[in-house]
Amino acid sequence: MDHDALAADVSRLMRDMVLLLRQATADLDVSPPQLAVLGSLLGGPRRMGDLAAEHGVRMPTMTVQVNRMERDGLVERGRDTADARVVTASLTDTGRAALAAGRGRRNAFLAGRLAALSPEDREAIALAIPALRLLVQGAPEE
């Protein structure tokens, strides 16, 4: 299979996977984009600009998202210790619990789907994970 055809297949599959995972958490109080931002904050406070860049949105969009999550008690704003002009966002305990609930729901949903597959199909998926991880991380020269 050539690179373009493989890229198209991977792109369609990833789109479908994202939609499937969104459906698994659709009834939670936290939206899928909010879960993604909460996941980005798991490692500690992040600059708003860095969050916007990571999520592929403009700064005003991320600001609206963080405003909503702050209102709901999921995140709190702070200042960068190196530059007080820079606004950061960090997880609250409520945000951490919401993230755990969302990830738990997604994992349980996927585990159910995986259980329905043959052992050979599950093994094929497991073997593909390292290559997919490299695809996400990008080549060293990028």
Number of C-alpha atoms within 10 A of each C-alpha: 6 6 8 9 10 11 12 11 12 13 12 12 12 12 11 12 13 13 12 15 18 17 13 19 20 13 9 12 11 20 14 19 12 20 21 15 24 25 18 18 22 15 10 11 19 21 17 19 18 14 21 18 12 11 14 11 12 12 15 12 12 21 15 11 16 24 17 14 20 18 11 14 14 24 25 18 18 15 15 15 10 7 8 10 9 14 16 23 25 24 26 18 12 13 25 19 13 19 23 15 16 25 18 13 16 18 14 13 16 16 11 11 10 14 10 11 11 10 11 9 12 14 11 11 13 10 11 11 11 11 10 13 10 11 10 9 10 10 8 6 4 5
